[in-house]
Amino acid sequence: MTSAMRTSPSVTVRAPAKVNLELRVGPVRPDGFHGLATVYQAVSLYDEVTVRAADEWSVTVEGPRALGVPADDSNLAMRAARALAAVHGIDEPVEIVIDKDIPVAGGMAGGSADAAAALVACDWLWGLSSSREELAEIGAELGSDVPFLVYGGTAIGTGRGEVVAPVLTRGTYHWVFAAADVGLSTPAVYAEFDRLASDREIADPVTSPDLMSALRSGDPAALGARLVNDLQPAAISLRPELGELLTDGLSYGALGGIVSGSGPTVAFLAAGHESAIDLAVALTASGAVTEAHRATGPAHGASLRGVPRVD
Ligand code: C5P
């Protein structure tokens, strides 16, 4: 530990995971990304990122899910901190510690959450008072989901996912996330999507008005019936067992089930708190999954611990 690390104050920010309630994938764009129309919801499953001034830039990953996360310059939180420093001409290295709870390579945007958290944390540490819009703009360069995790809540994402507009919702939704032991690579799932779609024209993506009305009604059964993910067939093609897991969850009483983003985490929507507990127990007790996490949505975006961000 260096002298700067011992004496300098730290800032801890937690950032939520996300689930895509609807994920519509369009054709590949000239920049290699797919055009998207998606409805994101932030959920109460968090990574925590602590930053403090240090003599050198460093990143450490701790917590139950640290395995497999790079602790070097390629780490998204590190890239986010450096990008914010570059925009403001800051030359003040930070030590970053990530406490990881969001499944890695699970389709829940854990890496993007760390980037969003690092942006908010460094913004506080360096006294920049950036708006969320400014942080989201920097985040968009780092990953398609980063801007959404700066805002949180429920939002429509367009472009490659980085253009975010909030959505009106009512109530709290109770989710059970069935995590897999081994992650799936996002580019591999998009490549499988392209392979499966190679014999047909892919339409421009749009989100459905029915899903918006379900969110406004606050009725979980209505939302459960409208969950849709164009990447799901690709994820199931790469991991056929996900299809069985979806069937199992529905047979245990879930109102809807969907592969989360590019997977392999499967998200189940429950009728309420008690049903979510029952569902999580049924999924683990039956051996369908080794880990089932309950979470509620919508959750706040990246916020100082205990202090939801307000601009
Ligand atoms: O933006 P992000 O870093 O999350 O993207 C990871 C990879 O996922 C991209 O390199 C690309 O292969 C794929 N992707 C895509 N279209 C999107 C988002 C991601 O093809 N809209």
Boltz pocket constraint, residues with backbone or C-beta under 6 A from the ligand:
constraints:
  - pocket:
      binder: B
      contacts: [[A, 32], [A, 33], [A, 34], [A, 35], [A, 36], [A, 142], [A, 143], [A, 144], [A, 145], [A, 159], [A, 160], [A, 161], [A, 186], [A, 187], [A, 190]]
      max_distance: 6.0
